């Protein structure tokens, strides 16, 4: 498959029809755990996806190319407070990895968090995932504390907007 220009990437709301494709990206329990932490269990099924779609704190997104419905990425924003949102469950279709799409998805999700009026975005990442940590740092995230449960660390980034008390 040819390289994808990350600048052409679009985010649209995650829908039920996206589930089979995104599910196919995880071939074992370990890959699923890196994607979802303890929220999902192997094997991933429609009921687990439904729990995300009906959770009012979660806004799930599908990354696609213009004119295509094929999911090539997935990412979620989880509202923790009116001020703070968490970047969660980020994945890129295996055939498109290494093309900068993860970074493009993150940047678009950060923009969505700003648009929603959040002033802080956080995430957790496996402490041994040095590639991801380096990538998040390159975008502007900083480590914020010690290791969390499940060998994760928390990172955060101020979004540069004042919190207005509502979103």
N, C-alpha and C positions, 0 to 999 in steps of 0.2 A: 504494500500500500504506500502511495507517495506521502512525503512529508506534508504536514499540515501547518499552515501559517497561524500561529496562536492569535494574531490580531483579528482573524476572521471568525473566531470562536463566538458563539452566541449561547446565552443561558436562557432556558425556558423552564417553566415549572415541571417538576418530576411528576409523571403520571403512571398509572398502573401498567400501561403498555410498555413502559421502559424497564419494568422489573426483570423479565427474562434475560434481556441483554446484559444488564448490569450484574445480575446474579451470576451469569456465565463467567465473569471476570475473576471469580474466587473459586479455586479448584480444591481447596482444602480448608480445614478448620484454622490453621495458622494464618493463611491469607485473610480469611474472614475476620479474625481477631485483630489484625493490623488495621483493617478497614473500620471495624465497628466497635472495637473494645468488647466489653462484656455485654453490650446491649443485644447483639445477635448471637445465636448459637447455630452450629453446623448441624445439618445442612440448612442453608438459608431458604426460606419459603415465603409464600405470599402473605401469610399471617404476620410475619415479622415486618415485611414492607408496609403492610396495612397499618401497623402500630405507629410507623413513622408518619404516614400520610394523614392519620387522624389526630396526631399530637399537635395541639394548637401552638406549642412553643417552637415547633420545627417548621422551617421553610426549606424544602428540598428542591434542588435544581438539577437539570440535565444539560450538559454541554453538547452542542451540536454544531455542525457546519451550516452555513447558509444554504437553504434549499434542501436540507436533508433532515430526516427524522431519526437517523441512526445515532443513539447515544455514544459519545466518545469520552464522556466524563460525567462525574456525579459529585455534588458537594451539597452540604447543608449548613444552614445557620440556625442556631438554637438560642432563642431569646432567654437569657437568664434573669435579667432585670430590664427596666426601661433604658438604662444606661449601657448595659453590658450584653454582648452577644458572643456566642462561642462558635467557631468554625469547627465543623464535625464531619465525619465520614466522607472524606475526599478520596476519589479514585479516578484513574484514567484507564481507558480501554487498553488492554495489553498490547495490541497491535500499534498503538499510537504513543506508547511511552518513549521518553527520551527526546521529545520534540518541543518541550517547553509548555505543553498544555496544562500541566499541573499548576505551574506558575500563573498562567493566563486565567485559569479557573479561580485561583486564590485571589488574584487582583480584582476580578469581576465580583467575587463574593465580598471582598472588602468594600468595594464601591457600593454594593447593595446595602451593606451594613451602615455605611455613611448616609446613604439616601433615606434609610429608615430612621435616622436620627440617633443612632448609637454612638457613644464617644469612646468605647473601648471594645476591642475584639480579642478574644482569648482562644487558645487551643491547647490540646494535650497531644503529646507525641511520645512514642517509645524512646526512652533515653539512649538506647543503643542504635537508633536510626539517625546516624550522623549526617547522612545525605539530606534527609528531610529537615533536620535542624538547621543545617547550613542554608538550605533553600529558604526556609522561613526567615532566617536572619537576613538574608539578602533582600527580602521584601520589606523588612522593617520590624519584624517580631523580635522580642527580647525574652530571654529566660526570666521567669518570675518566681523564684523560690526553689525549693528542694524537690526531690523525686516524690511523686504521688504513688498511689496504689497501682498495682499491675506494671511496675517499672516505667511509669510515664513521668514526664516533666511537663510543667505548664509554661506556655509562652503567651505573651500579650503584646498588643500594639495599640497605642493611643491613636484615635482616628482624626485628631486635630480639629474637632468641632466641639463647641460647648454643649453640655447636656442641658436641655431646655425643660426637663421634667416630663416630657411626653414624647411619644414616637408614633 
